[in-house]
Amino acid sequence: MSDARTEILSRIRTALGTSTPEPAAVAAAVPRDYRSGGEHAPGSEVVLDLLVDRLEDYKAHVHRVTSAGLPALLARLLAEVPASSVVVPAGAEPGWLGALDGVDVRSDSRDAPLSATELDGIDAVVTAARVAVAETGTIVLDGESDQGRRAISLVPDVHVCVVRTDQVVQTVPEAVRLLDADPGRPLTWISGPSATSDIELDRVEGVHGPRTLHVALVS
C-alpha cells in the first residue's frame, strides 16, 4: 500500500472515529543538486547559435536582424503570409509596424479585448517575449503589455515573435529565476509552431496554436 493511500485511509478512519490515526508518512527529500545555470553568458553568440539551431529543428523560421531593420523585416514577413490583418498587444513598440502598408492593425488589451471570433479572423499576431531558452529552443511569454493576453498568441495562424538577444539564456533554471520576479503572471511556453502527431506519427501543425512561427532575433 502506498504512503499516500495509507495517509488518506488513516484520515478517513480518524474522521469516522473508528481508529487511532496513524502518523503521516514523511516525504522524501528532493535533491537540488541539478545544474542551475549555463556555461555561457546570456546573449552570447554560443547561446544565440544554440537557440537558432533548436528553433529551426522545431521548424520555426528564425531571422537575425538589428533593431533598425526590424520594421522592414516585419513588413516583409507579413506580406509573405500574406496578411491583410494583424493583431498586436497594446504595449507593443509603436515603430515595429511602421513599415506596413495596407494591413489592418488591431490592438488588443485586457481593457479592450478582441473576441475569439475576431481573433479567428485575423491573419497574424506580432508580440514581444519575456525570455528564451537556448538549450530547449523555448520562448516564454508572461502576459506583459508588449506580449498581451495568451489568446492573441494562440488563435491567429501565424505568430511573429520579437526576441532581443539579451533575453536569451542557456538553461531552463536561468529562465525560471527571471520569471520568478513576477510569479503571478500567466506563462505561455512556445517550442516551435503548434504541432502534434496521430497514431501513425504523421505530423499535423496548427492544432493547438499557430501553424507558423517566425522569430525575429533582434540585436
C-alpha positions as CSV (number, residue, x, y, z in Angstrom):
1,M,0.0,0.0,0.0
2,S,1.4,3.4,-1.0
3,D,2.2,6.0,1.6
4,A,-0.3,8.4,0.1
5,R,-3.1,5.8,0.2
6,T,-2.2,4.9,3.8
7,E,-2.4,8.5,4.8
8,I,-5.7,9.1,3.1
9,L,-7.3,6.0,4.6
10,S,-5.9,6.9,8.0
11,R,-7.5,10.3,7.8
12,I,-10.8,8.8,6.8
13,R,-10.7,6.4,9.8
14,T,-9.9,9.3,12.1
15,A,-12.8,11.4,10.7
16,L,-15.1,8.4,11.2
17,G,-13.8,7.8,14.7
18,T,-13.0,4.2,14.0
19,S,-9.3,4.0,14.9
20,T,-6.3,5.9,16.2
21,P,-4.8,8.0,13.5
22,E,-1.6,6.7,12.0
23,P,1.4,9.0,11.7
24,A,1.7,10.7,8.3
25,A,4.5,9.5,6.1
26,V,7.5,11.8,5.9
27,A,8.1,13.0,2.3
28,A,11.4,12.0,0.9
29,A,13.9,14.9,0.5
30,V,14.2,16.2,-3.1
31,P,17.7,16.5,-4.3
32,R,18.5,20.1,-5.5
33,D,22.0,19.4,-7.0
34,Y,20.9,19.8,-10.6
35,R,22.7,22.4,-12.9
36,S,21.3,25.8,-12.0
37,G,22.9,27.8,-14.9
38,G,24.8,27.5,-18.2
39,E,28.4,27.9,-19.0
40,H,27.8,30.8,-21.4
41,A,26.5,34.3,-20.7
42,P,23.0,35.4,-21.8
43,G,23.0,36.7,-25.3
44,S,26.5,35.4,-26.2
45,E,27.0,34.1,-29.7
46,V,27.3,30.5,-28.5
47,V,23.9,30.8,-26.8
48,L,22.3,32.5,-29.7
49,D,23.6,29.9,-32.2
50,L,22.2,27.1,-30.0
51,L,18.8,28.8,-29.8
52,V,18.7,29.2,-33.6
53,D,19.6,25.5,-34.1
54,R,16.9,24.4,-31.7
55,L,14.2,26.6,-33.2
56,E,14.9,25.6,-36.7
57,D,14.9,22.0,-35.6
58,Y,11.3,22.7,-34.4
59,K,10.5,24.1,-37.9
60,A,10.3,27.7,-36.7
61,H,11.7,30.4,-39.0
62,V,14.5,32.5,-37.4
63,H,15.6,35.9,-38.7
64,R,18.6,37.7,-37.3
65,V,18.1,41.4,-37.5
66,T,19.1,44.7,-36.0
67,S,16.6,46.9,-34.2
68,A,16.8,49.4,-37.1
69,G,16.0,46.7,-39.6
70,L,13.1,45.2,-37.6
71,P,10.2,47.2,-39.1
72,A,11.2,46.3,-42.7
73,L,11.6,42.6,-41.7
74,L,8.1,42.5,-40.1
75,A,6.6,44.2,-43.1
76,R,8.2,41.6,-45.4
77,L,7.2,38.6,-43.3
78,L,3.6,39.8,-43.0
79,A,3.5,40.5,-46.8
80,E,4.7,36.9,-47.4
81,V,1.8,35.4,-45.3
82,P,0.0,37.3,-47.0
83,A,-1.6,39.1,-44.0
84,S,-4.4,41.6,-44.6
85,S,-4.9,41.9,-40.8
86,V,-2.6,41.7,-37.8
87,V,-3.1,41.9,-34.0
88,V,-0.6,43.4,-31.6
89,P,-0.7,43.8,-27.8
90,A,-1.4,47.3,-26.6
91,G,2.1,47.7,-25.2
92,A,4.0,46.8,-28.4
93,E,6.6,49.2,-29.6
94,P,4.8,51.7,-31.9
95,G,7.6,51.7,-34.5
96,W,7.6,47.9,-35.1
97,L,4.8,48.1,-37.7
98,G,5.8,51.4,-39.1
99,A,6.7,50.0,-42.5
100,L,3.4,48.2,-43.0
101,D,1.2,49.2,-46.0
102,G,-2.4,48.2,-46.5
103,V,-2.6,46.0,-43.4
104,D,-5.4,46.3,-40.8
105,V,-3.6,46.6,-37.5
106,R,-5.8,45.7,-34.5
107,S,-4.7,46.4,-30.9
108,D,-5.7,44.1,-28.1
109,S,-5.6,44.8,-24.3
110,R,-7.3,43.4,-21.2
111,D,-9.4,46.6,-21.0
112,A,-10.5,46.3,-24.7
113,P,-10.0,42.6,-25.7
114,L,-10.9,41.3,-29.1
115,S,-13.4,38.4,-29.0
116,A,-12.3,34.8,-30.0
117,T,-14.3,35.3,-33.2
118,E,-12.5,38.5,-34.1
119,L,-9.1,36.9,-33.4
120,D,-10.0,33.9,-35.5
121,G,-10.5,36.3,-38.5
122,I,-7.1,37.9,-38.1
123,D,-4.2,36.5,-40.1
124,A,-1.2,37.1,-37.9
125,V,0.0,38.3,-34.5
126,V,3.2,40.2,-33.5
127,T,4.4,40.0,-29.9
128,A,7.5,40.5,-27.8
129,A,8.8,37.9,-25.4
130,R,10.0,37.7,-21.8
131,V,12.8,35.2,-22.1
132,A,14.1,32.5,-24.5
133,V,15.9,29.2,-23.5
134,A,18.6,28.2,-25.9
135,E,19.0,24.5,-24.8
136,T,15.3,23.7,-25.3
137,G,14.5,26.2,-28.1
138,T,11.7,27.6,-26.0
139,I,10.3,31.1,-25.9
140,V,8.3,32.2,-22.9
141,L,5.6,34.9,-22.8
142,D,4.4,36.2,-19.5
143,G,1.5,38.5,-20.3
144,E,3.4,41.7,-20.0
145,S,1.8,44.6,-22.0
146,D,4.2,44.0,-25.0
147,Q,3.1,40.4,-25.1
148,G,-0.5,40.7,-24.4
149,R,-3.2,38.2,-23.5
150,R,-2.5,34.5,-24.0
151,A,-5.3,34.2,-26.5
152,I,-3.7,36.6,-29.1
153,S,-0.7,34.4,-29.4
154,L,-2.7,31.2,-29.8
155,V,-5.6,31.9,-32.1
156,P,-4.1,33.6,-35.2
157,D,-2.5,31.2,-37.6
158,V,0.9,33.0,-37.8
159,H,2.9,34.2,-34.8
160,V,5.8,36.6,-35.3
161,C,7.7,36.8,-32.0
162,V,10.3,39.5,-31.4
163,V,13.1,38.3,-29.1
164,R,16.0,40.5,-28.1
165,T,19.4,38.8,-28.0
166,D,19.9,39.8,-24.3
167,Q,16.7,37.9,-23.4
168,V,18.3,34.6,-24.5
169,V,19.6,32.4,-21.7
170,Q,21.2,29.0,-22.0
171,T,19.2,26.9,-19.5
172,V,15.7,26.5,-18.1
173,P,16.7,27.3,-14.4
174,E,18.0,30.6,-15.6
175,A,14.7,31.4,-17.3
176,V,12.7,30.3,-14.2
177,R,14.6,32.6,-12.0
178,L,13.8,35.5,-14.3
179,L,10.1,34.6,-14.4
180,D,10.0,34.2,-10.7
181,A,10.2,38.0,-10.4
182,D,6.5,38.1,-11.4
183,P,5.2,34.7,-10.2
184,G,1.5,35.6,-10.6
185,R,1.7,36.1,-14.4
186,P,0.3,33.5,-16.9
187,L,3.1,31.8,-18.8
188,T,3.0,30.6,-22.4
189,W,5.9,28.3,-23.2
190,I,6.5,28.1,-27.0
191,S,8.8,25.5,-28.6
192,G,8.2,25.9,-32.3
193,P,4.9,26.1,-34.1
194,S,2.0,24.2,-32.7
195,A,2.2,20.5,-33.7
196,T,1.1,17.0,-32.8
197,S,1.1,13.6,-34.5
198,D,-1.5,10.9,-34.9
199,I,-1.1,7.2,-34.1
200,E,0.8,6.7,-37.4
201,L,3.2,9.5,-36.4
202,D,2.0,11.8,-39.2
203,R,2.9,15.4,-38.1
204,V,0.0,17.9,-38.0
205,E,0.7,21.5,-37.4
206,G,-1.6,24.3,-36.1
207,V,-3.7,22.1,-33.9
208,H,-3.3,23.9,-30.6
209,G,-2.0,27.2,-31.8
210,P,-0.2,29.0,-34.7
211,R,0.7,26.8,-37.6
212,T,3.7,29.1,-38.4
213,L,6.2,30.7,-36.0
214,H,8.6,33.4,-37.1
215,V,11.2,34.5,-34.6
216,A,12.9,37.9,-35.1
217,L,16.1,37.8,-33.1
218,V,17.0,41.4,-32.6
219,S,20.5,42.6,-31.7
